[in-house]
């Protein structure tokens, strides 16, 4: 008996104690069957269970006991998948007779029918082709088809799954199921009766979506005809499902329908175009058009292309009129039609001209709100046409550029995307003929300066002729530079800076022209190479751009020369020829770059090093070695006279203005050449690196020495440098590392650890003593202040663990450790953990903390390779340090607990909760550091994995409040989640997608390192209080998101439709037929813009008597809002507008400090939350969920009293002092009720009368 079947049975046996009656019945029936099998001494196998259950079912067929029958059929549904097919075929008739009695829909319950369906599916799947010719099998399939339209959703879903499973697995050797015709005829009959029973039709369409791919080819035409009739029933949901079913038909019926049938079908679909306002049906229709025409293009490309202009003209209005989702679907549809339905042979035809004309119509003001989507389609058309876009789309490019140049145009990014696509399509030369820059004052038809095109061109030029830059753009840069120098001589600094910036922007285009140009051999001449070299040497402003361009050129050509690809812009042979051509200039360029590199400050020469590396990749090996010999000689000479830099020379200011010492520069150049050296020259570098690594006086030289060795050790196994490192590892390198461990500077530790990691990865079996010798250094590296050094230390520990896990023998005598230890130790992962855990006995807390951090990281990586008992012992040891009074140790220990809470199995963690939880609780009351937060996080992790009840059981009595807090927090978050989901469901349509046709990117899996960091550092923020958890905060943000700048409520995702204003011109009325009319429209409320302008003016300081005077901006803004609201109400009522400073009643209602008096003259303040609006200020939602608490105040008789002394209140102090006015007074109404019996008490005696308490402040 297989393990899966036994596992299923065991789960059923465990239900014997369930509180659910039917689960108890299932378990009891199973135990009875097993007892019977045992008594009969039959084999414990699925066949025995099947025979026993079938016998019981035959005995119960006439008894009428539904409970027993339900249990038997349920057990049969579990057993039958494990019974052999031959036995199911032999018992087919008996099984059908027994199960058919349970298909009475009137009396059977849902659970029984689902079990019956599962049994029928399993039995029918086991039948051969001859069995399907029997009426009983066909009748059973009809019964399942009938159940697939049942009104009960669970039965319907299970039946549809069974039918789909049967049709998708026909008996061999047939490709189409023998009963497929039965299913198709049933579906057609149900669809024909859709008008009388639309509910059944909807269920049938759901079945069609799952099974139509499995239909015979001759049934597709009838299915399409039936589906086409359904949208005419005016039932939106039926129409949507019909369109969705047609999508699958188009995806699968390409081979079964000829071109004429496909065309007629598409014409019928086009005639069924729904209204744009019906978003669901419109989306389904657009998806059909998209997939249908893509399939049509595979059958009849010519006819499909001829129909595209009319089709795009039909769909384009949906981008203007539809809702957000409809606009997106229409954009996807047209985008797919452009990409897939225009054949390569028709790119320059008249049909393309018609498509361009249709899309150009989308640039009219009619589509203003959807210009972003129209621009996306135009960019797609540019990409599809390529070089054929010229001259057909020249006018479109000019129109987009003119719109882009308007100062208040809102879709500049989208317009830039269109122009960028045009640059890539036609190339920079043709593009600049269409839209000239006009920077040099030359003769041009429009003479409009377009300097803004320069940065746009930089990122979109590829595979362009380099000769165009040499002949056209380079003279332009020179001309602009000369003009800048002339302005400098005339003391016109602003113009000089502008022209100098333009010249540098032209030079920046060189990088795009060097992105695999097609004319390298012809255009990269000696003269041009010399010009670039001179610019690098003499002009610092353009040095970075030129170096970046050379790097791009060399890297791309080198990659194409060593890659076999037929889709590249140039062939592999052309790339090899270009690489050889560029290699001719490499020695001269390297000499120039070395000189510039030596004279440049250390903080700003990284791009020079990258360019040198690119040239080294194409230069011949002999020239590399010769150049290295010169560098090495200069390094030796520099070391003889080298003096360690002083403290002043190590400051950032000094390093930014001065080049590093020659020894540092030569070392950097030697390191970058390390991968290309032969054995002889690599040995020279090793000797130099040994000398540098011992330069303890100069930390930078020591760092570079270790860096050189790590570069050599990290080469491939076949490289001469790597082989040299392996040859000197045992006798020279490892002893040097062990001896120099005490003289390593802080800045050298990262590179030293990288060297240790590279060496440990490839240790021979007789070199494993290197790991225990270097282990303590790697452990201490986990506590480095530099993050990159810490990451390298953790990586080194993992490499050591992996190498130890590969096995071998450690010669402990070579390590020089304890003489009492065995001379040899077997290398394995357990031994590695024992070596690491030895650091727990260190004398310093720093080492103990680092050891715990190392154990945590390695346990996270290798826990699956360790024995459970060893993990338990390790866990018990580390848990003792959690309660250590040293915070550094306890903090690392808590990190260890986080790891075990995530990676260890539940059955290992659960018995040790009594040990883990009390240890954590020691730090749970630390309020002045992050320890408390870490404890809460760990407890939450444990509760999520093991259950809150298990954690509560292990929690000490004095810390039970933590459990109460966790329960409350969980309930609060659940309520907030439910409230947030309900609110989101009522907000309407989702926001419109920023891009519709973006390619989906594959999400990579997390690395172990990032997953470990998420465990240790990544989740404490979950427990920090945030405004997002407050109902008021969410309400406030949602309210802001749903209002446009003018204050009007708009639909989410349709903010661009909120409103528009016309900027009137004093010269005359606006001409709406002018193409530039859109520049006079704005979506910004002029009143709001004026308010913002006035606010900016008020914020500027004024000078009085030689002093700056600042206005109270908040106070002025409050006055303005109050006055505006009063004026609006007065105008509506036909009254005159009062002065805002005298409208105290309005201020009492709208101000933050507003209050009122009750009938007893007591002052009551408005207690409003930040999220409450002015219309709701009478309701105080103090409790959670937004439900107002019932007021406990008694209802007073009469109206609230007038607010007295309101104008004298202070904004900050909530009193009645106000800056700029006279001294405040308390105005008391002369009311007889308040005047009698000494109600006005003398100050100091007012406590005797409660009625005077409300008069304060």
Protein Blocks (a to p, Z undefined) as FASTA:
>chain_A
ZZklmmmmmmmmmmmmpcbfklmmmmmmmmmmmmmmmmnopacdfklmmmmmmmmmmmmm
mnopaklmmmmmmmmmmmmmmpcfklmmmmmmmmmmmmmmmmcmklpcfklmmmmmmmmm
mmmmmpcfklmmpmklmmmmmmmmmmmmcfblklmmmmmmmmmmmmmmccdfbfbdfklm
mmmmmmmmmmmmmmmmmmlmmmmmmmmmmmmmmpcfklmmmmmmmmmmmmmnopaklmmm
mmmmmmmmmmmmmmmpcfklmmmmmmmmmmmpccfklmmlmmmmmmmmmmmmmmmmmmmm
mlmmmmmmmmmmmmmmmmmmmcfklmmmmmmmmmmmmmmmmcfklmmmmklmmmmmmmmm
mmpmklmmmmmmmmmmmmmmmmmnmmmlpcklmmmmmmmmmmmmpmklcklmmmmmmmmm
mmmmnopklmmmmmcgklnopacfklpacfklmmmmmmmgghiafklmmmmmmmmmmmmm
mmmmmmmmnopaklmmmmmmmmmmmmmmmmmmmnopaklmmmmcfklmmmmmmmmmmmmm
lmmmmmmmmmmmmmmmmmmmmcccfkbmbdfklmmmmmmmmmmmmmmmmmmmmmmmmmpc
fklmmmmmmmmmmmmmmmcfklmmmmmmmmmmmmmmmmmmpccddfklmpmklmmmpccd
fklmmmmmmmmmmmmpcfklmmmmmmmmmmmmmmmmlmmlmmmmmmmmmmmmmpcfkbmk
lmmmmmmmmmmmmmmmmmmmmmccfklmmmmmmmmmmmmmmccfklmmmmmmmmmmmmmm
mmcfblklmmmmmmmmmmmmmmmmnopaddfklnopafkbcfbdcddfklmmmmmmmmmm
pmbfklmmmmmmmmmmmmmmmmmmpcfklmmmmmmmmmmmmmpcblklmmmmmmmmmmmm
mmpcfklmmmmmmmmmmmmmmmmmcmkbmklmmmmmmmmmmmmmnopklmmmmpcfklmm
mmmmmmmmmmmmmmmmmmmmmmmmmnopadddfbfkbccdddddddfklmmmmmmmmmmm
mmpccfklpmklmmmmmmmmmpcfkopacdehilmmnpccddddfkbccdfkbmklmmmg
cfbdfklmmmmmmmmmmmpccdeehiacdddfklmmmmmmmmmmmmmmmmmnopacddfk
lmmmlmmmmmmkbccddfkopacdddddfklcfklmmpccfbghhiacddfbdcdedjdd
ddehklmpcfklopabdehiacddddddddfklmgghlaccehilmmpmklmmmgZZ
